Amino acid sequence: MDSIISRYVELHPSSRQLHQRALRLFPNGVTHDLRHASPFPLYARRAAGSRKWDVDGNEIVDFVMGHGALLMGHEHPEIVAAIEAQALLGTHYGASHEAEVRWGEWVQKLVPSAERLRFTSSGTEATMMALRLARAYTGREKVLRLREHFHGWNDSVYGQPLAEETVPSARGLPRGMLEASIVIPQNDVEVLDRTLRDDGATIAAMILETTGAHWGTEPIDLEYVRSARDLTARHGILLIFDEVITGFRVSPGGAQQAYGITPDMTTMAKILAGGLPGGCVAGRAAIIDQIAIRDDGGAERITHPGTFNANPLSATAGAMCLSLIADGTHQQRASSTAAVLARGMNRVFSEESVPGCVYGHASMLHIALAMDVQPADGYGWGWAPLPKPLPGVSREAAAALRLGMVNEGVDLMGDGMMVSSAHTADDVGLTIEAFRRTLRAMKEAGVAG
């Protein structure tokens, strides 16, 4: 491990210097948990297509892709041109504008559940509004969610059950919020059915990530999602799909279009805004229209201000992005590239005699060190859940993988990869060989499993 760290430090002196300045400003010197790295994170200067360049001039194949916001890669020329043109017209009118209408029309056209919608500034905000709408619509207070599913950092769906409240993620959460949340394991229809029979009268909504916990790290069973749709409808509970990551990526209409399952509400962000900040809650008109101002004084309405809701720059970028990906070509290209990449990396695991595998869904990949079970087709698990329990990976091994890949010119999103339509066959080949060299370095350091 020392050799991997030493090489990382040697390759990135300017990142190290910037981090020293950042430590005086931000907790851990970073502005997002996923950007934290020891001994210091990578600092980028520019990006284009599938690549980015750090402050030391190192060229890197990028699989972070704006934390999943960039389906078509960095600096797409048509999106850049649209943003530049809008910036010359104004960045914030404090008024309604045509771009927000065009943006909303594209969402409504593509997403099956989007009878009505409201824009926010992030996925977390979209989830906050969805849960408030659900509580108001049903007159119930509790939220049912699945263990390890992530829905932003808002209090209603963060932390663990009270029995596990000592874990760090529960710190700072009011006890009442934890009590208003029911958490069950995914893929167990029997537990879901029992929970809804016992507590359904108190549950306003069930919310889930559509490909499984942590954007599919633990894949969800499609039959479980179908059961969730049927059972929630039977009990008068609203079903919310968190498509912040999967929206417009799994298909032009998100996972719900690909699955043929329509939720009551959907939360979206990332690709939605074309690489700029932006979120959205969409769903049945009767639910979303609770936000509408009424002639009767609005005692029963839900207020929703927001300085940057559908701001002109995000709306322009979002509308352009959705128009470009509407035919599904970019999704298909990214998913095909991801499958080739996963199979190549799995061959490396085998050839280097290192336990582990790469698996995924659509254009989202996950690297599992120490797991000796392989996906049947060398890429996806289909709808079969992963083996349980999942193998534990040491923090040292995870850090070695991430730093080692950066040393070889590839940036991962934690232990995952967001593949874009801008990634090429050359990128795939470079990444596979970078992975091979990284595993060898990890074996030499004694952290490969």
Residue pairs with C-beta under 8 A, 6 or more apart in sequence:
1 396
1 399
1 400
1 445
1 446
1 447
2 445
3 441
3 444
3 445
4 400
4 403
4 404
4 407
4 441
4 442
4 445
5 39
5 403
7 407
8 39
8 403
8 406
8 407
9 16
9 39
11 56
11 58
11 407
12 40
12 42
12 43
12 54
12 56
12 58
13 56
14 43
14 54
14 55
14 56
15 40
15 41
15 42
15 43
15 54
15 55
15 56
16 39
16 40
18 43
18 55
19 29
19 40
19 41
19 43
22 29
22 30
23 29
28 36
29 40
29 41
30 36
30 41
32 67
34 67
34 413
34 414
35 41
37 399
37 402
37 403
38 399
42 54
42 60
42 406
42 411
43 54
43 55
44 52
44 53
44 54
44 55
45 53
45 54
45 55
46 52
46 53
47 53
47 62
47 74
47 75
48 73
48 74
48 75
49 73
49 74
49 75
49 422
50 61
50 62
50 73
50 74
50 420
50 422
50 423
50 424
50 427
51 59
51 60
51 61
51 62
51 74
52 59
52 60
52 62
52 74
52 411
53 59
53 60
54 60
58 409
59 409
60 406
60 409
60 410
60 411
61 409
61 410
61 411
61 423
61 427
61 430
61 431
61 434
62 74
62 411
63 365
63 410
63 411
63 412
63 413
63 416
63 417
63 418
63 419
63 431
64 411
64 412
64 413
64 418
65 71
65 73
65 74
65 413
65 418
65 419
65 420
66 74
66 270
66 275
67 270
67 413
67 418
68 215
68 245
68 249
68 270
68 271
68 364
68 413
68 418
69 269
69 270
69 271
69 273
69 275
70 271
70 275
70 418
70 420
71 248
71 249
71 271
71 321
71 325
71 330
71 331
71 334
71 363
71 420
71 421
72 79
72 321
72 324
72 325
72 330
72 420
72 421
72 422
73 420
73 421
73 422
73 423
74 422
76 274
76 275
76 321
76 324
76 422
78 320
78 324
79 274
79 275
79 317
79 320
79 321
79 324
82 316
82 317
82 319
82 320
83 276
83 313
83 316
83 317
85 316
86 99
86 312
86 313
86 316
87 313
89 312
90 312
91 311
91 312
91 313
92 308
92 311
92 312
93 312
97 312
97 315
99 310
99 312
99 315
99 316
99 319
100 119
100 310
100 312
100 315
102 315
102 319
103 119
103 310
103 315
103 316
103 318
103 319
103 322
104 117
104 119
104 310
106 318
106 319
106 322
106 323
106 326
107 114
107 117
107 268
107 272
107 280
107 282
107 322
108 114
108 115
108 117
108 282
109 326
110 248
110 252
110 253
110 254
110 257
110 322
110 326
111 243
111 247
111 253
111 254
111 256
111 257
111 266
111 268
111 282
112 253
112 256
112 257
112 262
113 241
113 256
113 262
113 263
113 264
113 265
113 266
113 282
113 283
113 284
114 266
114 282
114 283
115 282
115 283
115 284
115 285
115 288
116 282
116 283
116 284
116 285
116 287
116 288
116 289
117 280
117 281
117 282
117 283
117 288
118 129
118 280
118 281
118 282
118 288
118 291
118 304
118 309
119 278
119 279
119 280
119 309
119 310
119 315
120 126
120 129
120 269
120 278
120 279
120 280
120 281
120 306
120 309
121 277
121 278
121 279
121 306
121 307
121 308
121 309
122 152
122 269
122 277
122 278
122 279
123 152
123 242
123 244
123 267
123 268
123 269
123 270
123 279
124 151
124 152
124 153
124 154
124 279
125 152
125 154
125 279
125 306
126 244
126 267
126 268
126 269
126 279
126 280
126 281
127 151
127 152
127 154
127 156
127 157
127 207
127 240
127 242
127 244
127 267
127 281
128 152
128 154
128 156
129 281
129 302
129 304
130 205
130 207
130 240
130 265
130 267
130 281
130 283
131 143
131 154
131 156
131 157
131 204
131 205
131 207
131 240
132 302
133 265
133 281
133 283
133 287
133 288
133 290
133 291
133 302
134 143
134 204
134 205
134 238
134 240
134 264
134 265
134 287
135 141
135 204
135 205
136 290
136 300
136 302
137 204
137 238
137 286
137 287
137 290
138 204
138 205
138 236
138 237
138 238
139 204
140 201
140 202
140 203
140 204
140 237
141 180
141 202
141 204
142 180
142 181
142 182
142 199
142 202
142 203
142 204
143 156
143 157
143 180
143 181
143 182
143 203
143 204
143 205
143 206
143 207
144 182
144 183
144 184
144 195
144 196
144 199
144 203
144 205
144 206
144 207
144 237
145 151
145 157
145 181
145 182
145 183
145 184
145 206
145 207
145 208
146 183
146 184
146 185
146 186
146 208
146 209
146 213
146 220
147 183
147 184
147 185
147 186
147 213
148 186
148 213
148 214
148 218
149 186
149 207
149 208
149 209
149 212
149 213
149 214
149 242
150 209
150 213
150 214
150 215
150 242
151 157
151 158
151 207
151 209
151 242
151 244
151 267
152 158
152 244
155 173
155 174
155 177
156 177
156 180
156 181
157 181
157 207
158 169
158 170
158 173
159 165
159 167
159 169
159 170
159 173
159 177
159 178
159 181
160 167
160 169
160 170
160 178
160 183
161 178
161 181
161 182
161 183
162 175
162 178
162 179
164 170
165 178
170 178
182 195
182 199
182 203
184 191
184 192
184 195
185 191
186 208
186 212
186 213
186 218
186 220
186 221
186 224
187 220
187 221
187 224
187 385
188 224
189 223
189 224
189 227
192 224
192 227
192 228
192 231
193 227
193 231
196 203
196 231
196 232
196 234
196 235
196 237
200 235
200 236
200 237
201 235
203 235
203 237
204 237
204 238
205 237
205 238
205 239
205 240
205 264
205 265
206 228
206 232
206 237
206 238
206 239
206 240
207 240
207 241
207 242
208 220
208 225
208 228
208 240
208 241
208 242
209 215
209 216
209 220
209 242
209 245
209 246
210 220
210 225
210 241
210 242
210 243
210 246
210 250
210 254
210 255
210 256
210 259
211 219
211 220
211 245
211 246
211 250
211 255
211 361
211 362
211 364
212 218
212 219
212 220
213 220
215 245
215 246
215 364
215 416
216 360
216 361
216 364
216 366
217 366
217 416
218 385
218 386
218 390
219 359
219 361
219 381
219 383
219 384
219 385
219 386
220 385
221 383
221 384
221 385
222 259
222 383
223 383
225 259
225 261
226 259
226 261
228 239
229 239
229 261
229 262
229 263
232 238
232 239
233 239
238 264
238 265
238 287
239 263
239 264
239 265
240 263
240 264
240 265
240 266
240 267
240 283
241 254
241 255
241 256
241 263
241 265
241 266
241 267
242 266
242 267
243 254
243 255
243 256
243 266
243 267
243 268
244 267
244 268
244 269
244 270
244 279
245 270
245 364
246 254
246 255
246 362
246 364
247 254
247 255
247 266
247 268
247 269
247 270
247 271
247 272
248 254
248 268
248 271
248 272
248 322
248 325
248 331
249 271
249 331
249 334
249 362
249 363
249 364
250 257
250 258
250 331
250 361
250 362
251 257
251 258
251 328
251 331
251 362
252 325
252 326
252 327
252 328
252 331
254 266
254 268
256 262
256 263
256 266
263 283
264 283
264 284
264 287
265 281
265 282
265 283
265 284
265 287
265 288
266 281
266 282
266 283
267 279
267 280
267 281
268 279
268 280
268 281
268 282
269 278
269 279
269 280
271 321
271 325
272 278
272 279
272 280
272 318
272 321
272 322
273 279
273 314
273 317
273 318
273 321
274 314
274 317
274 318
274 319
274 320
274 321
274 322
275 317
275 321
276 313
276 314
276 317
276 318
277 308
277 314
278 310
278 311
278 314
278 315
278 317
278 318
281 288
282 288
290 300
290 301
290 302
291 301
291 302
291 303
291 304
292 301
293 301
294 300
294 301
308 314
324 330
325 331
329 421
330 421
331 362
331 363
331 421
333 421
334 362
334 363
334 419
334 420
334 421
334 423
335 362
335 363
335 419
337 363
337 419
337 421
337 423
337 424
337 427
337 428
338 360
338 362
338 363
338 364
338 365
338 379
338 417
338 419
339 379
339 380
340 425
340 428
341 358
341 365
341 417
341 419
341 423
341 428
341 431
341 432
342 358
342 359
342 360
342 365
342 375
342 378
342 379
343 378
343 379
344 428
344 431
344 432
345 358
345 367
345 431
345 432
345 435
346 357
346 358
346 374
346 375
346 378
346 379
347 432
348 432
348 435
348 436
348 439
349 355
349 356
349 357
349 358
349 439
351 436
352 436
352 439
352 440
352 443
354 369
354 439
354 442
354 443
354 448
354 449
355 369
355 370
355 371
355 372
355 449
356 367
356 368
356 369
356 370
356 371
356 372
356 449
357 368
357 371
357 373
357 374
357 375
358 365
358 366
358 367
358 368
358 379
359 365
359 366
359 368
359 375
359 379
359 380
359 381
360 366
360 379
360 380
360 417
361 380
363 418
363 419
363 420
364 416
364 417
364 418
364 419
365 416
365 417
365 419
366 415
366 416
366 417
367 401
367 412
367 415
367 416
367 417
368 390
368 391
368 393
368 415
369 391
369 393
369 397
369 398
369 401
369 415
369 448
369 449
370 391
370 392
370 393
370 397
370 449
371 387
371 390
371 391
373 386
373 387
375 381
376 382
393 415
393 449
394 447
396 447
397 442
397 447
397 448
397 449
398 414
398 415
400 438
400 441
400 442
400 445
400 447
401 412
401 415
401 438
401 442
402 412
402 414
402 415
404 437
404 438
404 441
404 442
405 411
405 412
405 434
405 435
405 438
407 438
407 441
408 433
408 434
408 435
408 437
408 438
409 430
409 434
410 430
410 431
410 434
410 435
439 448
442 448
